[in-house]
Amino acid sequence: MAADTKPTDRATADKFKRQTMNRAILSAVIMIVTATTLKAQSTGELVRIFESSSAMSTSRNAAMGGAFTSLGADPSSMDVNPAGLGMYRSSEFSFTGYILSRRSTSVSERMTGNLQGLPATDKGTANKLNANISNAAFVYSLTRQNGKAVRALNFGFSVSQQTNFRSSTYAPSPYTRSSIADMFGAQLFGVSPDALKDDNAYRGMPASAWGAVGAVQSGLIFDNDIVNVGGKDYFRYGPFYYDDGVQVGSLVDGDIVKPSLNRITSGSTINYNLSFATNISDRLYLGLTVNIVDLDYSQRDLYREDTPQENHGDMFYLKYNQYLNMKGTTAGVKIGATVRPFGGLRIGAAVHSPVLMSVTEFFSTDNDNLFAGNNNFYAESPIMSNTYKVRSAPKLTTGVSYTFGKWAILSVDYEHVWYNSMDVKGINYAPGETTFRSEFRNNYRAAGTIRAGAELNIGKGMMLRGGYNRKANNNKLTDNKYGTVERFSAGFGYRGRVMFLDLAYVNTKYRTAPSVYYGYTLSIPNGNTPITESYISDSRFSSSIKENNLLMTFGIKF
């Protein structure tokens, strides 16, 4: 429930209210929000959540850079190319666990030089350490005599963690004159104050403006003016109002703030794979995986602004928090084939069908502000639930490998994913509104991943492995130095007659594109030429991510 608004001297604001008695025409929301109603996550977040994973679910696969399209006899084949399951000659059970460390370093910069003497940049770091299960698999191999054309009929079941979303980013900004309170005020342009007093105010506003509703209910912004545009009067809001001609309130002209953003994500994507494969004359391997995909994703954006003592407004800090949880389940199919034309040469390919996942999301916000006199005011929204369907991108993966007897393996893969074919269904678009399909097509492109790996048998069942993996940037709007993911890997393995043990280390690095802390565009009807105003944070940040992943696989053959 929303708390009472911070008490203030409202004489001037009340005078503005009395200037018009026809509140009906003022209750309409006259605005265009760049982030519109939440509906679903943005296209960028959906691509990140649903984008292709290297499926390095076992230690051997991870150590070799994920280059397993033409290789096999490994549980990760069910995720990459199910034809590799046909290369098993015995049954086995295996289990893979991992310890993952993620470190985010965010650098922010003020985009204008309007604060002489104060630093124009800032930096923050955040760490996440977690241990989990990467893969658990059972493979049953029904082998036949070498004289038969069909030499193996194998099936397998695995549970693999395709993506781990557990991460934290902390991005503090240098001092700036722009505040999210100004954006909140613009989002409420034309809305009657009477429509913002209770929880029904949230239900009558797009979710992207819930922070603005909470800002009113927690005493951060006020209806401080009435403006006439095109012959109509509209309420205007901001972080100050006038008391006998003097600005008073949360923030007044000349005040500065220090923003920061802490983004915390959690959850995972889990694949439940049921796979079948066959070996024909040790020359052709065919496989099929039917997989259930389970998504659980949570995100908390904790935005804050602190003020110096020199400010004339009475705000000490503001907090605006957004909470999102997404859950979904669907089914997909993977079909693959591998041929061995001669000697140790193997050529493989697999197609992963797109999936249409029904997603249910839950979204809420809260505002928590501290003012002079240790006065604290809090407001929270109800929880919005929403259901829609996300179509993921289809994927084609190809690979070539060569086995040098029992002593060494070299393998190279190329994976191609059509991110620009993604779509969101079940959304009712307003006339002329940009659809998610057009955003995916305009902002994203098909992109590839190159994977390479090697394995060396050093004798007595012991193996040394190494690999490299590079995923290209799939965003058309950003420089390729952002979004490109590089992985270097190494590992060690022991293969006995009954049991095996593999260890792998994977180092991952990538950078996120520069991002503003908030952004909004207001459009006010004014005949044939609307008046537009932009409210964008005066600072932006980019994050560099470093991951260190240690995996261990233990298996028994029977």
Helices and strands as residue ranges (DSSP letters): H 11-18, G 23-26, H 43-50, H 59-63, H 77-80, G 82-87, E 92-110, E 121-143, E 150-164, E 167-172, H 180-187, G 193-196, H 200-203, G 207-209, H 210-217, E 222-229, E 232-238, E 240-243, E 246-249, E 258-280, E 284-306, E 315-339, E 345-352, E 356-371, G 372-374, E 375-380, E 384-391, E 395-404, E 408-417, G 419-421, E 423-425, H 436-443, E 447-459, E 462-471, E 485-495, E 499-511, E 515-516, E 519-524, E 531-536, E 539-557
